[in-house]
Amino acid sequence: MSNTPNPYFLNPFAIDSNDVAVIPSTGASTGAMSYQQGFTINYEQDLETVSTALPIPRNQFNQLMLDITAALQQLQNYGYPNWVAPATGSPLVGGPVSYPLNAVVLYSDGNIYQSQIASNTSVPGADANWVVISLTGKTISSQVLAVSAVSVSTSGTDITSIVLPVGVWNVSGNIYFASSAASAGYSAWINTTSVTAPDNSLIANIIPFATPPNASFLTSAGLVVPTQQITVTSGTQNVYLTGMKASSASTTGCGLITAIKN
């Protein structure tokens, strides 16, 4: 006997057949087949002499092979099982009653999630009970290259922004101001709210900006914005790179914001 080399289920067994029938999840130790009991003793009995004997049901056997090979094809394609809603009802219908700690699943949003708790019944992405482990190291960035592109105000102006999906991200930024008059004072920051400044420790300043906080800076008109770690637990999150000037003198700027997924 020889095996098929590098077998791949191009078509799960009986995928186009109408000759299938649902197999119950639970069942008695005697009688009709179920996933819990499999083929019971009744299927071994003599059909001609034993009244309780049962023939192998072709449609349910087709269903059994379809369920197995479809699940294997999914793993061949993606490497992770699909998330299935927790089982409900009596008899139970659906996936597991709950997922254990460190279980890994593929969700319909295309992300791979890992369970952070035991007995996890949450929907991936809905809360902190699941974390995204796919796309680690993925980089998202946005840049404005022309230094004259954005007019910077004294109340703060968003230079550029990015949209982050679910995950934990390290976000950094750089801003360059067209004016080299450092004495005027410039400031830059990253925040999840447009224009709004975060805590002082997360703001980069060019001295002598009013009450300069603990900050880092490059040149008289260029700023490296302190890196922030931003966690997105569901949906998406806008993140803004903002610049601000201290004087009323006309100033323009450009910048780059970059996020790297943990």
C-alpha positions as CSV (number, residue, x, y, z in Angstrom):
1,M,0.0,0.0,0.0
2,S,1.3,3.5,-0.8
3,N,0.2,6.9,0.5
4,T,-0.7,9.8,-1.7
5,P,2.4,12.0,-1.7
6,N,1.9,15.4,0.1
7,P,-1.9,14.8,0.4
8,Y,-4.1,17.9,0.2
9,F,-7.9,17.8,0.4
10,L,-8.7,19.8,-2.7
11,N,-12.3,18.7,-2.1
12,P,-13.5,17.6,1.4
13,F,-15.1,14.2,1.2
14,A,-18.7,14.4,-0.3
15,I,-18.6,18.2,-0.4
16,D,-21.0,18.3,-3.4
17,S,-23.1,15.3,-2.3
18,N,-26.7,15.6,-1.1
19,D,-26.4,12.2,0.5
20,V,-25.3,13.5,3.9
21,A,-27.1,13.6,7.3
22,V,-26.3,15.4,10.5
23,I,-24.5,13.4,13.2
24,P,-25.7,14.2,16.8
25,S,-23.1,15.5,19.2
26,T,-24.3,13.2,22.0
27,G,-26.1,9.9,22.2
28,A,-26.7,6.7,24.2
29,S,-24.2,3.9,24.4
30,T,-26.6,1.8,22.4
31,G,-28.6,2.7,19.3
32,A,-27.9,5.2,16.6
33,M,-24.4,6.6,16.1
34,S,-23.3,10.0,17.5
35,Y,-20.0,11.9,17.9
36,Q,-20.0,11.0,21.6
37,Q,-20.5,7.2,21.2
38,G,-19.4,6.6,17.6
39,F,-20.8,3.4,16.0
40,T,-22.4,1.5,18.9
41,I,-22.6,-2.2,19.3
42,N,-25.8,-2.2,17.4
43,Y,-23.8,-1.8,14.2
44,E,-21.9,-5.0,14.9
45,Q,-24.9,-7.1,15.3
46,D,-26.3,-9.5,12.7
47,L,-28.9,-7.7,10.7
48,E,-30.7,-11.0,9.8
49,T,-30.9,-12.4,13.3
50,V,-30.8,-9.5,15.8
51,S,-33.7,-7.1,15.9
52,T,-31.7,-4.2,17.4
53,A,-29.0,-4.5,14.7
54,L,-28.4,-1.3,12.6
55,P,-26.9,-0.9,9.2
56,I,-24.0,1.5,8.6
57,P,-25.8,4.7,7.5
58,R,-24.2,5.8,4.3
59,N,-25.4,9.4,4.6
60,Q,-24.0,9.8,8.1
61,F,-20.8,8.1,7.2
62,N,-20.4,10.6,4.3
63,Q,-21.1,13.4,6.9
64,L,-18.4,12.0,9.2
65,M,-15.8,12.0,6.4
66,L,-17.0,15.5,5.3
67,D,-16.6,16.9,8.8
68,I,-13.1,15.5,9.2
69,T,-11.7,16.4,5.8
70,A,-13.2,19.9,5.8
71,A,-11.6,20.6,9.2
72,L,-8.2,19.2,7.9
73,Q,-8.5,21.3,4.8
74,Q,-9.0,24.4,6.9
75,L,-5.9,23.6,8.9
76,Q,-4.0,22.9,5.6
77,N,-5.0,26.3,4.3
78,Y,-4.5,28.5,7.5
79,G,-2.6,26.4,10.0
80,Y,-5.1,27.4,12.8
81,P,-8.7,26.3,13.5
82,N,-11.5,28.7,13.0
83,W,-13.0,30.2,16.1
84,V,-16.4,28.6,16.8
85,A,-19.1,30.2,19.0
86,P,-19.4,28.3,22.4
87,A,-21.8,25.3,22.3
88,T,-25.3,26.0,23.6
89,G,-28.6,24.1,24.0
90,S,-29.4,20.6,24.9
91,P,-28.0,18.6,23.2
92,L,-25.0,21.0,22.8
93,V,-24.6,22.6,19.4
94,G,-21.6,24.7,18.3
95,G,-18.0,24.8,19.4
96,P,-16.4,23.9,22.7
97,V,-18.2,25.0,25.8
98,S,-15.3,27.3,26.4
99,Y,-11.7,27.7,25.2
100,P,-8.8,27.0,27.5
101,L,-5.9,29.2,28.4
102,N,-3.4,29.7,25.4
103,A,-5.9,28.2,22.9
104,V,-5.1,29.7,19.4
105,V,-7.8,30.4,16.8
106,L,-8.4,32.1,13.5
107,Y,-11.2,34.7,13.7
108,S,-13.4,36.0,10.8
109,D,-11.5,39.4,10.8
110,G,-8.4,37.5,9.5
111,N,-6.4,37.8,12.8
112,I,-5.0,34.9,14.8
113,Y,-5.9,35.2,18.5
114,Q,-4.6,33.5,21.7
115,S,-6.8,33.0,24.7
116,Q,-5.5,34.8,27.8
117,I,-7.8,33.1,30.3
118,A,-9.2,29.6,31.1
119,S,-12.8,28.9,30.3
120,N,-12.9,31.6,27.7
121,T,-16.3,32.3,26.2
122,S,-15.6,35.7,24.7
123,V,-15.7,36.7,21.1
124,P,-12.1,37.4,19.8
125,G,-11.5,41.1,19.6
126,A,-14.4,41.9,22.0
127,D,-12.3,42.3,25.1
128,A,-8.9,41.5,26.6
129,N,-9.7,37.8,27.0
130,W,-8.1,37.2,23.5
131,V,-5.0,38.9,22.1
132,V,-3.9,39.1,18.5
133,I,-0.7,37.2,17.9
134,S,-0.7,37.4,14.1
135,L,1.3,40.1,12.2
136,T,3.9,40.5,15.0
137,G,6.5,43.0,13.7
138,K,4.1,44.4,11.2
139,T,4.7,48.1,10.5
140,I,2.2,50.8,9.7
141,S,3.3,54.3,8.8
142,S,2.2,57.5,7.3
143,Q,4.4,60.4,6.2
144,V,4.1,63.9,4.8
145,L,7.4,64.7,3.0
146,A,7.1,68.3,1.9
147,V,8.1,70.6,4.7
148,S,5.7,73.3,3.4
149,A,2.7,70.8,3.2
150,V,1.0,71.6,6.6
151,S,0.5,74.9,8.2
152,V,1.3,74.6,11.9
153,S,-0.8,76.6,14.4
154,T,-0.2,77.8,18.0
155,S,-3.0,75.5,19.2
156,G,-1.7,72.4,17.5
157,T,-2.1,70.9,14.0
158,D,-2.2,67.2,13.0
159,I,0.6,66.6,10.6
160,T,-0.5,63.1,9.7
161,S,-2.2,60.0,11.2
162,I,-2.5,56.3,11.0
163,V,-5.3,53.7,11.8
164,L,-4.3,50.8,14.0
165,P,-6.1,47.4,14.1
166,V,-6.4,45.2,17.2
167,G,-3.0,44.7,18.9
168,V,-0.3,46.2,21.0
169,W,1.7,48.8,19.1
170,N,4.8,50.8,19.7
171,V,4.2,54.2,18.0
172,S,6.9,56.8,17.3
173,G,7.2,59.9,15.2
174,N,9.4,62.6,13.8
175,I,8.4,66.2,12.9
176,Y,10.4,68.8,11.0
177,F,9.4,72.5,11.0
178,A,10.2,74.8,8.1
179,S,11.3,77.7,10.4
180,S,14.7,77.3,12.0
181,A,14.0,80.0,14.6
182,A,14.3,77.7,17.6
183,S,13.8,80.6,20.0
184,A,10.2,80.6,18.9
185,G,9.6,77.2,20.5
186,Y,8.1,74.1,18.9
187,S,6.4,71.1,20.3
188,A,5.2,67.7,18.9
189,W,3.4,64.6,20.3
190,I,1.5,61.5,19.4
191,N,-2.0,60.9,20.8
192,T,-5.2,58.9,20.0
193,T,-7.2,62.2,20.1
194,S,-6.7,64.7,17.3
195,V,-4.7,67.8,18.4
196,T,-5.1,67.1,22.1
197,A,-1.7,67.0,23.9
198,P,-1.0,63.9,26.2
199,D,1.0,63.9,29.4
200,N,4.0,66.2,29.4
201,S,6.4,63.3,29.5
202,L,5.2,62.2,26.1
203,I,5.7,65.6,24.4
204,A,8.9,66.6,22.5
205,N,9.9,70.2,22.7
206,I,12.4,72.7,21.4
207,I,13.6,75.0,24.1
208,P,12.5,77.6,25.1
209,F,8.9,76.4,24.7
210,A,6.9,77.4,27.7
211,T,7.5,75.0,30.6
212,P,9.5,72.4,28.6
213,P,8.9,68.9,30.0
214,N,11.3,65.9,29.9
215,A,11.7,65.5,26.2
216,S,14.1,64.6,23.4
217,F,14.9,66.7,20.4
218,L,17.2,66.6,17.3
219,T,17.9,69.9,15.8
220,S,16.6,73.4,16.2
221,A,13.6,72.6,14.0
222,G,13.4,68.8,14.1
223,L,11.8,66.7,16.9
224,V,11.8,63.0,17.8
225,V,8.6,62.3,19.6
226,P,8.8,59.8,22.5
227,T,7.5,56.4,21.7
228,Q,4.2,55.4,23.1
229,Q,2.7,51.9,23.5
230,I,-0.9,51.9,22.3
231,T,-3.2,48.9,22.9
232,V,-6.2,48.4,20.6
233,T,-8.6,45.8,22.1
234,S,-11.3,46.0,19.5
235,G,-12.1,47.6,16.2
236,T,-9.6,50.2,15.1
237,Q,-7.9,53.3,16.6
238,N,-6.8,56.5,15.0
239,V,-3.4,57.8,16.1
240,Y,-2.3,61.4,15.4
241,L,1.1,63.0,15.0
242,T,0.6,66.7,16.0
243,G,2.9,69.7,15.9
244,M,2.5,73.1,17.6
245,K,4.4,76.4,17.6
246,A,4.7,79.0,20.4
247,S,4.8,82.2,18.3
248,S,2.4,83.7,15.8
249,A,5.1,83.6,13.0
250,S,4.0,81.6,9.9
251,T,5.3,78.0,10.2
252,T,4.8,74.9,8.2
253,G,5.9,71.3,8.9
254,C,6.1,67.7,7.8
255,G,6.5,64.4,9.6
256,L,6.4,60.7,9.9
257,I,4.5,58.4,12.3
258,T,5.4,54.7,12.5
259,A,3.8,51.9,14.5
260,I,5.4,48.5,15.0
261,K,3.2,45.6,16.4
262,N,4.5,43.8,19.4
